[in-house]
Amino acid sequence: MLISPSSRILFQGDSITDCGWDRSDAYSLGNGYAQMTAGLLSGLHPDLDTVCINRGISGNRAGDLVTRWQEDCLDLKPDILSILIGINDVWRRYDSDDPTSVEVFADNYRTILEQTKVALPDTKLIMMEPFLLPVPDDRRKWREDLDPKIDAVRHLAREFGAVYVPLDGIFAAASTQQPCEFWAEDGVHPSSAGHGLIARHWLQQVGAL
């Protein structure tokens, strides 16, 4: 298993990770996949005695992570770093006419990975690809922007030796069993079932389930 006893696990990302964690409580996990993952991990492996931290912030793009990386990652010295970022780099093109090119997205992502590798060389990386389901129907057009960014995340995961969680494919497969809305009503923000799906596959990928 990837996780050692007494590991500090940091979940980083945007609103999908944020899920309302209490900023006044350094160890609040919100009500999404971070909380579900931490709860299941402790329930399945109480002997690990892990500490889980959530620093996801709603609306963030990869560039926002660069800005706050020292305080919200490096200073926390995680043993395990889990990142889910990218959908807002896509979304802002369509709702605000504020696109992020795949090159800029990849450069920003690479910056935080390189900073982590230098400052915390023993930290283990878990990278989850951004995902999208085709609800409502206008989300289908977003694939032209999202797919190259997913490819960039896959390339970076290989380069940095990260554990990789292929969420876009996982949600696509799940939507053949239940309607897309069951997993994410707006195609982006997971339902309780969608968060459970993320938690399950995260735990499987690290060998905890």
Secondary structure as GFF3:
##gff-version 3
##sequence-region A 1 209
A	DSSP	beta_strand	8	13	.	.	.	ID=ss1
A	DSSP	alpha_helix	15	18	.	.	.	ID=ss2
A	DSSP	alpha_helix	33	44	.	.	.	ID=ss3
A	DSSP	three_ten_helix	46	48	.	.	.	ID=ss4
A	DSSP	beta_strand	51	54	.	.	.	ID=ss5
A	DSSP	alpha_helix	62	72	.	.	.	ID=ss6
A	DSSP	three_ten_helix	74	76	.	.	.	ID=ss7
A	DSSP	beta_strand	80	84	.	.	.	ID=ss8
A	DSSP	alpha_helix	87	95	.	.	.	ID=ss9
A	DSSP	alpha_helix	102	119	.	.	.	ID=ss10
A	DSSP	beta_strand	124	128	.	.	.	ID=ss11
A	DSSP	three_ten_helix	137	142	.	.	.	ID=ss12
A	DSSP	alpha_helix	143	160	.	.	.	ID=ss13
A	DSSP	beta_strand	163	165	.	.	.	ID=ss14
A	DSSP	alpha_helix	167	174	.	.	.	ID=ss15
A	DSSP	alpha_helix	180	183	.	.	.	ID=ss16
A	DSSP	alpha_helix	192	205	.	.	.	ID=ss17
###
